[in-house]
């Protein structure tokens, strides 16, 4: 298929501004690291940064960044400075007793991952996947729970993140020993490593970028083009409630990249591009009062023929690979990217 023309891209941008949720922030953070991240976004992304991403910008000063970069480069256990590092960088390096493995488990990510197994009972919930046919004005349904219970973690500065592997538990254990002595964080990290290091399915391009810059770079490389548009949903309102579709708009794009947060001590995303994927903006209202409830982004993967038979989508949809499309909602902590 030919590359989108400038006219088509302009129409998509106007459509995005008109119908995509207004969940973006222009308020800069004061740290040197976050200023660099804001600048990188501005240089590569046409729209402003979502609030959920802006809140994750690194709080580290340049001095702190350089100091901790030297520690990570030497592959030393951070030991004495470990608690200081995690506190300053707003990471989650260990958990308290009231944080259960279930609350740390990246279940939302497992819903979207093309390697999710049907045995993941926590994600095999009604409406976690749905058919394209429900995306019609007037359709009423129960929205799944869009809330993510994983603890907040900031992005690391790229100069630190680029030296940390998201597929090697030995390196991670050296750098974050407390994370592997806590059963909660150890289980969640190992689950994320499994998904990040698993084989690609047919036609999939994937990565687990652990910095904002790398997420942007992966998306640009996968999609082509000089600039990106970032899509996200407005909020988690309407979760587990009956809602009604008021408006649906489809964005015309040859390719999209979707990024879903996974659990590591620092903010990390699982990003992938799957062939034959459509993106929609959907306005939801209360069926009784007609009051606006939420504005969500939906992705529909039109070709599931290359997906493993154990994928949780087939359990939810009661289907098998290639039978039909599989659609899912994007949460406000996820990002979907489209290129110009």
C-alpha positions as CSV (number, residue, x, y, z in Angstrom):
1,X,0.0,0.0,0.0
2,X,1.3,3.4,-0.9
3,X,2.5,5.8,1.8
4,X,-0.1,8.2,3.2
5,X,-0.2,11.5,1.3
6,X,0.3,14.8,3.0
7,X,-3.4,15.6,2.5
8,X,-4.4,12.3,4.2
9,X,-2.0,12.9,7.0
10,X,-3.4,16.5,7.5
11,X,-6.9,15.1,7.6
12,X,-5.8,12.5,10.2
13,X,-4.3,15.2,12.3
14,X,-7.4,17.4,12.1
15,X,-9.5,14.3,13.0
16,X,-7.2,13.6,15.9
17,X,-7.5,17.1,17.3
18,X,-11.3,17.1,16.9
19,X,-12.1,13.6,18.3
20,X,-9.2,12.3,20.3
21,X,-9.4,12.8,24.1
22,X,-7.8,16.0,25.4
23,X,-5.4,14.5,27.9
24,X,-2.2,16.3,27.1
25,X,0.1,18.6,29.1
26,X,2.4,21.4,28.3
27,X,3.6,21.9,31.8
28,X,7.4,21.3,31.9
29,X,9.2,19.7,34.8
30,X,12.2,21.5,36.4
31,X,14.8,18.8,36.3
32,X,17.5,18.8,33.6
33,X,16.6,15.2,32.6
34,X,13.0,15.9,32.2
35,X,13.7,19.0,30.1
36,X,15.8,16.8,27.8
37,X,12.9,14.4,27.5
38,X,10.4,17.2,26.8
39,X,12.7,18.6,24.1
40,X,13.1,15.2,22.5
41,X,9.3,14.7,22.4
42,X,8.9,18.2,20.9
43,X,11.4,17.5,18.2
44,X,9.7,14.2,17.1
45,X,6.0,14.4,18.0
46,X,3.5,16.8,16.6
47,X,1.1,16.9,19.5
48,X,1.9,17.7,23.1
49,X,2.7,15.1,25.7
50,X,-0.1,13.2,27.6
51,X,-0.4,14.0,31.3
52,X,0.2,10.3,32.1
53,X,3.5,10.4,30.3
54,X,4.5,13.9,31.5
55,X,4.1,12.7,35.1
56,X,6.7,10.0,34.4
57,X,9.5,12.4,33.3
58,X,12.8,11.9,35.2
59,X,13.3,14.1,38.2
60,X,17.1,13.6,38.2
61,X,19.5,16.5,38.0
62,X,22.4,16.4,35.5
63,X,24.8,15.7,38.3
64,X,22.8,12.8,39.6
65,X,22.3,11.5,36.1
66,X,26.0,11.4,35.4
67,X,26.8,9.8,38.8
68,X,24.3,7.0,38.4
69,X,25.3,6.5,34.8
70,X,28.8,5.7,35.9
71,X,27.5,3.1,38.4
72,X,25.3,1.4,35.8
73,X,28.1,1.4,33.3
74,X,30.4,-0.4,35.7
75,X,27.7,-3.1,36.2
76,X,28.2,-2.7,40.0
77,X,25.5,-3.5,42.5
78,X,24.3,0.0,43.6
79,X,24.3,-1.2,47.2
80,X,24.9,1.7,49.5
81,X,23.4,4.2,47.1
82,X,20.5,1.9,46.0
83,X,17.8,3.4,48.2
84,X,19.0,7.0,47.4
85,X,19.0,6.2,43.7
86,X,15.5,4.7,43.8
87,X,14.1,7.6,45.8
88,X,15.7,10.3,43.8
89,X,14.7,8.8,40.4
90,X,11.2,7.9,41.6
91,X,11.6,4.2,40.9
92,X,10.0,1.1,42.6
93,X,12.9,-1.1,43.7
94,X,11.1,-3.0,46.4
95,X,7.5,-3.3,47.7
96,X,5.6,-3.0,50.9
97,X,3.7,-5.9,52.4
98,X,0.3,-4.6,51.2
99,X,1.5,-4.7,47.5
100,X,0.5,-8.1,46.3
101,X,1.9,-10.0,43.3
102,X,-1.5,-9.6,41.6
103,X,-1.3,-5.8,41.9
104,X,2.2,-5.8,40.4
105,X,1.4,-8.3,37.7
106,X,1.3,-6.5,34.3
107,X,-2.1,-8.0,33.5
108,X,-3.1,-5.1,31.2
109,X,0.1,-5.7,29.2
110,X,-0.7,-9.4,29.0
111,X,-4.1,-8.6,27.4
112,X,-2.4,-6.8,24.5
113,X,0.7,-9.0,24.1
114,X,0.5,-11.3,21.1
115,X,2.0,-14.1,23.2
116,X,-0.5,-13.9,26.1
117,X,-1.6,-17.4,27.2
118,X,-5.2,-18.5,27.8
119,X,-4.1,-19.8,31.2
120,X,-3.7,-16.2,32.4
121,X,-7.1,-16.3,34.1
122,X,-6.7,-12.7,35.4
123,X,-6.9,-11.3,31.9
124,X,-9.6,-13.6,30.4
125,X,-12.4,-11.3,31.3
126,X,-15.5,-10.3,29.3
127,X,-14.9,-7.4,26.9
128,X,-11.1,-7.4,27.3
129,X,-11.3,-8.2,23.6
130,X,-14.2,-7.6,21.3
131,X,-15.3,-7.7,17.7
132,X,-15.3,-4.8,15.3
133,X,-19.1,-5.1,15.0
134,X,-19.7,-3.5,18.4
135,X,-18.1,-0.2,17.2
136,X,-21.4,1.3,16.1
137,X,-23.4,4.2,17.3
138,X,-25.9,3.3,19.9
139,X,-24.3,0.0,21.0
140,X,-24.5,-0.6,24.8
141,X,-22.0,-2.8,26.7
142,X,-20.1,-3.2,29.9
143,X,-16.7,-1.5,29.8
144,X,-13.9,-3.6,31.3
145,X,-11.8,-2.3,34.1
146,X,-9.3,0.2,32.6
147,X,-7.5,0.9,35.9
148,X,-3.9,-0.1,36.3
149,X,-2.9,-1.0,39.9
150,X,0.9,-1.1,39.3
151,X,2.8,1.4,41.3
152,X,4.1,4.6,39.8
153,X,7.6,4.6,38.2
154,X,9.4,7.4,36.4
155,X,11.4,7.1,33.2
156,X,15.1,6.9,33.6
157,X,17.2,9.4,31.7
158,X,18.2,7.9,28.4
159,X,21.9,7.9,29.2
160,X,21.2,5.5,32.1
161,X,18.3,3.5,30.5
162,X,20.4,2.7,27.4
163,X,22.8,0.7,29.6
164,X,20.1,-1.5,31.2
165,X,18.7,-4.6,29.6
166,X,15.1,-5.5,29.8
167,X,15.7,-9.1,28.7
168,X,18.6,-10.1,31.0
169,X,17.7,-10.9,34.6
170,X,21.3,-11.2,35.7
171,X,22.1,-7.6,34.8
172,X,18.9,-6.4,36.4
173,X,19.6,-8.3,39.6
174,X,23.0,-6.8,39.9
175,X,21.7,-3.3,39.5
176,X,18.5,-3.7,41.5
177,X,19.2,-6.4,44.1
178,X,16.3,-5.4,46.4
179,X,13.8,-5.9,43.5
180,X,14.8,-9.6,43.3
181,X,14.7,-10.2,47.1
182,X,11.1,-9.1,47.2
183,X,8.8,-11.8,45.9
184,X,6.3,-9.2,44.6
185,X,8.7,-7.3,42.4
186,X,10.7,-10.4,41.4
187,X,7.6,-12.2,40.0
188,X,6.4,-9.1,38.1
189,X,9.9,-8.4,36.6
190,X,10.4,-12.0,35.5
191,X,7.0,-11.9,33.8
192,X,8.0,-8.7,31.9
193,X,11.3,-10.2,30.9
194,X,9.5,-13.2,29.5
195,X,7.3,-11.1,27.3
196,X,10.1,-8.8,26.2
197,X,12.4,-11.7,25.2
198,X,9.8,-14.0,23.7
199,X,9.8,-14.8,19.9
200,X,7.9,-12.4,17.6
201,X,4.8,-13.7,15.9
202,X,4.4,-13.5,12.1
203,X,4.5,-9.9,10.9
204,X,5.2,-8.4,14.3
205,X,7.9,-5.8,15.1
206,X,8.4,-5.4,18.8
207,X,10.7,-3.9,21.5
208,X,10.7,-3.1,25.2
209,X,12.1,0.5,25.3
210,X,13.0,1.6,28.8
211,X,13.3,5.3,28.0
212,X,10.9,7.8,26.5
213,X,13.5,8.5,23.8
214,X,13.8,4.9,22.8
215,X,10.1,4.5,22.6
216,X,9.9,7.4,20.2
217,X,12.9,6.0,18.2
218,X,11.4,2.6,17.9
219,X,8.0,4.0,16.8
220,X,9.7,6.2,14.2
221,X,11.8,3.4,12.8
222,X,8.9,1.0,12.6
223,X,6.5,3.5,11.0
224,X,8.8,5.7,8.9
225,X,8.2,9.5,8.5
226,X,9.8,12.4,10.2
227,X,7.1,13.2,12.8
228,X,4.7,11.1,15.0
229,X,1.2,11.6,16.5
230,X,0.6,10.1,19.9
231,X,-2.9,8.7,20.8
232,X,-4.2,7.8,24.2
233,X,-7.5,7.4,26.0
234,X,-8.9,10.2,28.1
235,X,-9.3,8.4,31.5
236,X,-10.6,5.3,33.2
237,X,-14.1,6.6,33.7
238,X,-16.8,4.1,33.0
239,X,-14.8,1.2,34.1
240,X,-16.9,-1.9,34.9
241,X,-20.1,0.1,34.0
242,X,-22.6,0.0,31.2
243,X,-21.8,2.6,28.6
244,X,-23.2,3.5,25.2
245,X,-21.3,4.5,22.0
246,X,-22.1,8.0,20.9
247,X,-19.6,8.6,18.1
248,X,-16.9,6.5,16.3
249,X,-14.1,7.9,14.1
250,X,-11.5,5.8,12.2
251,X,-8.1,7.2,11.6
252,X,-6.6,6.2,8.3
253,X,-3.1,4.8,8.7
254,X,-1.1,2.1,7.0
255,X,0.7,1.1,10.2
256,X,0.4,1.9,13.9
257,X,2.6,1.1,16.9
258,X,1.0,0.4,20.3
259,X,2.9,0.7,23.5
260,X,1.8,-0.8,26.8
261,X,3.4,-0.3,30.2
262,X,5.2,-3.3,31.8
263,X,6.7,-3.7,35.2
264,X,10.4,-3.0,35.9
265,X,11.7,-0.8,38.7
266,X,11.7,2.1,36.1
267,X,9.1,3.0,33.5
268,X,9.2,0.6,30.6
269,X,6.9,-0.1,27.7
270,X,6.2,-3.1,25.5
271,X,5.8,-1.7,22.0
272,X,4.8,-3.5,18.9
273,X,3.5,-3.1,15.4
274,X,1.2,-5.7,14.0
275,X,0.0,-5.8,10.4
276,X,-3.6,-5.0,9.4
277,X,-4.3,-2.9,12.5
278,X,-7.0,-0.2,12.6
279,X,-7.3,2.7,15.1
280,X,-10.5,4.3,16.3
281,X,-11.6,7.1,18.5
282,X,-14.8,6.3,20.4
283,X,-17.0,8.7,22.5
284,X,-18.9,6.9,25.3
285,X,-22.0,8.2,27.1
286,X,-24.2,7.1,30.0
287,X,-27.1,5.1,28.5
288,X,-29.6,6.6,31.0
289,X,-28.6,10.3,31.3
290,X,-26.8,10.7,27.9
291,X,-24.0,12.5,29.8
292,X,-20.5,12.1,28.3
293,X,-18.5,9.4,30.1
294,X,-15.2,9.0,28.4
295,X,-13.3,9.1,25.1
296,X,-11.3,6.0,24.3
297,X,-8.9,4.8,21.7
298,X,-9.6,1.3,20.3
299,X,-7.3,-0.9,18.2
300,X,-8.6,-3.6,16.0
301,X,-6.1,-6.3,14.7
302,X,-7.8,-7.5,11.5
303,X,-5.5,-10.4,10.9
304,X,-5.0,-12.9,13.7
305,X,-3.9,-15.8,11.6
306,X,-0.3,-15.6,12.9
307,X,-1.3,-15.5,16.6
308,X,-0.7,-18.5,18.8
309,X,-3.8,-20.6,19.5
310,X,-3.3,-20.1,23.2
311,X,-3.7,-16.3,23.0
312,X,-6.2,-15.1,25.5
313,X,-8.1,-13.2,22.8
314,X,-9.3,-16.5,21.4
315,X,-10.6,-17.6,24.8
316,X,-12.5,-14.3,25.3
317,X,-13.9,-14.3,21.7
318,X,-14.4,-18.1,21.6
319,X,-12.5,-18.2,18.3
320,X,-9.2,-19.4,16.8
321,X,-6.4,-17.9,14.8
322,X,-7.6,-16.3,11.6
323,X,-11.3,-16.6,12.4
324,X,-11.9,-13.0,12.9
325,X,-10.4,-9.7,14.1
326,X,-9.6,-8.9,17.7
327,X,-10.2,-5.4,19.1
328,X,-9.2,-4.0,22.5
329,X,-9.3,-0.6,24.3
330,X,-6.2,1.5,24.9
331,X,-5.8,2.8,28.5
332,X,-4.7,6.2,29.4
333,X,-1.3,4.7,30.4
334,X,-0.8,3.3,26.9
335,X,0.3,5.1,23.8
336,X,-0.5,4.5,20.1
337,X,1.7,6.1,17.5
338,X,1.0,7.0,13.9
339,X,3.5,8.6,11.5
340,X,3.2,11.3,8.9
